Amino acid sequence: GWLPEQARLLTGRTGWVVAHQQGLGKNQSLELDLGAQRMVTGLILQGGKYRDVNIFIKRFRVTYSTNGTDWSHILEENSNRVKVLHV
């Protein structure tokens, strides 16, 4: 029920919003361009409410790219399995 443009990247006191994307299926994604290579040490996920129902992400995967074309998954330690993060 949430639209991609409701996502935000907070840096200090400013926010950032993605452009609207049509046709996202069950496996939705959110792509962020940080402008340069950066070390991301954490994510904060915020749920919401839709028609009196609490909605939030329960699990997700993280992929990364330095060129926006070739993507790599974060993997389980000592494994080739994609790491699934649980909230």
Phi, psi and omega per residue, in radians:
G1 nan -0.219 -3.125
W2 -1.652 2.486 3.120
L3 -1.587 2.598 -3.132
P4 -0.982 -0.576 -3.111
E5 -1.221 -0.106 3.068
Q6 -1.478 -0.102 3.054
A7 -1.319 2.680 3.107
R8 -2.589 2.569 3.074
L9 -1.932 2.015 -3.082
L10 -1.719 2.207 3.066
T11 -2.281 1.769 -3.059
G12 1.238 -2.184 -3.097
R13 -1.802 0.134 -3.137
T14 -1.886 2.792 3.107
G15 -2.200 2.914 -3.129
W16 -2.449 2.504 -3.076
V17 -2.276 2.418 3.111
V18 -1.404 2.736 3.078
A19 -1.274 2.672 -3.133
H20 -1.151 2.352 3.088
Q21 -2.092 2.378 -3.134
Q22 -1.633 2.641 2.923
G23 1.279 0.519 3.068
L24 -1.275 2.314 -3.113
G25 -1.590 -2.698 -3.106
K26 -1.094 -0.704 -3.139
N27 -1.594 1.305 -3.103
Q28 -1.275 2.699 3.107
S29 -2.438 2.805 3.085
L30 -2.319 2.116 -3.120
E31 -1.856 2.260 3.118
L32 -2.057 2.313 3.027
D33 -1.824 1.927 -3.096
L34 -1.465 0.024 3.043
G35 1.465 -0.394 3.132
A36 -2.815 2.898 3.103
Q37 -1.173 2.249 -3.093
R38 -2.414 2.695 3.036
M39 -1.606 2.017 3.103
V40 -1.677 2.103 -3.066
T41 -1.881 -0.047 3.118
G42 -3.020 2.803 3.082
L43 -2.310 2.499 3.022
I44 -2.047 2.140 3.132
L45 -1.896 2.355 -3.106
Q46 -2.100 2.235 3.089
G47 -1.428 -3.007 3.141
G48 -2.760 -2.929 -3.113
K49 -2.337 2.361 3.084
Y50 -2.314 2.005 -3.121
R51 0.883 0.921 3.105
D52 1.123 0.322 3.088
V53 -2.021 2.210 3.072
N54 -1.247 2.322 -3.111
I55 -2.220 2.298 3.108
F56 -2.785 2.800 3.113
I57 -1.362 2.331 3.108
K58 -1.733 -0.577 3.126
R59 -2.702 2.686 -3.122
F60 -2.759 2.874 3.077
R61 -2.063 2.671 3.111
V62 -2.081 2.272 3.011
T63 -2.112 2.779 -3.125
Y64 -2.492 2.752 -3.126
S65 -2.663 2.564 3.046
T66 -1.770 -0.127 -3.120
N67 -2.247 -0.041 3.131
G68 1.373 0.026 -3.136
T69 -2.058 -0.852 -3.124
D70 -1.680 2.051 -3.035
W71 -1.988 2.504 3.094
S72 -2.200 2.461 3.083
H73 -1.471 2.613 2.897
I74 -1.257 2.269 -3.060
L75 -1.882 2.748 3.006
E76 -1.051 2.557 3.125
E77 -1.057 2.340 -3.140
N78 0.996 0.650 -3.092
S79 -2.684 2.869 3.016
N80 -1.776 0.140 3.141
R81 -1.410 2.410 3.099
V82 -1.140 2.299 3.135
K83 -1.357 2.232 3.046
V84 -1.854 2.074 -3.123
L85 -1.551 2.344 -3.125
H86 -1.934 2.372 -3.126
V87 -1.648 nan nan
